[in-house]
Amino acid sequence: MFVISHFITAVAVLLNYVLEFYFWIIIARAILSWVSPDPYNPIVRFIHDATEPVLYQIRSKLPVTLSGIDFAPIIVVLGIKFLQIFIVGSLSTLAQRLV
């Protein structure tokens, strides 16, 4: 049973790293929206391409723009933190109980 426990722990840790990385990409996207970056910069393009599909889905389903302020990144950040607490925490607890 310890092999399954270690596998679930590894999945939880990996998922936590991915969510944390995406969290910081969303934060970088929000900061870049305050300035006028070069749209041809490869880093700016990567950040835009990595975040736009998720942000577009939020914007299309919810009216999250108010007075020119886009609240979609805040909703995504809250969703990421929810997933980190709920799914990663649940997987970690499950792995501890299997030992």
N, C-alpha and C positions, 0 to 999 in steps of 0.2 A: 504493500500500500504506500510505502514511502516514495516509490517512483512516481506515482500519480500525484502525490503531494508536492514533490519537487517540480513536476511538470506544471501544475496549476500555479505554483509560486512563480515560476519563470514566465508564464503567460501574464500573470498579474503585473510583474515588474516591467516586462516589455510593453504592455499596454499603458502603464503609467508613464514610461519614458516617451512613448509616441504622443500621448495626450499632452504631456508637459511641453514637448517640442512644438506641437501645433498651437498650444496656448501662447508661446512666445512669438510664433509667426503672426498670430492674430494681433498681439500687442504691437509688433513692428508695423503691421499694416495700418493700425490706427494712428500710430505716430507719423507714419509716412503721409497719411491723409492730411495732416496739419501743415506740411510743407509741400513744396512743388518739386518733387524729385525728377530726375531724368528718366522718362519712361522707357528708354532704350538700355538702361543699366541692367545687366543680367540679374543682379540681386533683387532689384525692384521688380523686374519681370517675374522672377521666381516667386516672390512673396505674393504678388498679385495673382499669378496663375494657381498658386496653392490655396489661396483663401477665397477667391471669387466664386467657385462653385457652391461652397457652403453659405457664404454671405448672400449670394443671389437667391438661394432657396429660402432663406429667412426673409429677405426683402420681398419676395414674390408672395409669400403666404401671410405676412404680417405687415401692417403699415407702421414701420419702425423709424421713419424719418419724420422729425418734428423740427420745424423752423431751420431746416438745413443741417440738422445734426442727425447723423446716422447711428441708431442704437443697435444695429445688427451685430457689431463686434461684441457689445456687452452681453447680448443674448447668447452668442456663441461661447464666450468666456464662461458665463454661468453654466452653460450646458457641459462644457469640458470639466469644470470643477465638480458638477453633479456626478458625471461619469467616473471621475477619479474617486470620489467618496463612495459611491454606491457600488459600481461594478468592481473596481480594483479592491475596495475594502471587503466586498463579499467574497471575491476569489481568494484573498489572503486569509480570511476567516475559515473558508472551506478547506484550504490547504492545511491550516493549523489543526483543524479537527480530524483530518485524515491520518495524522501521524500517530 
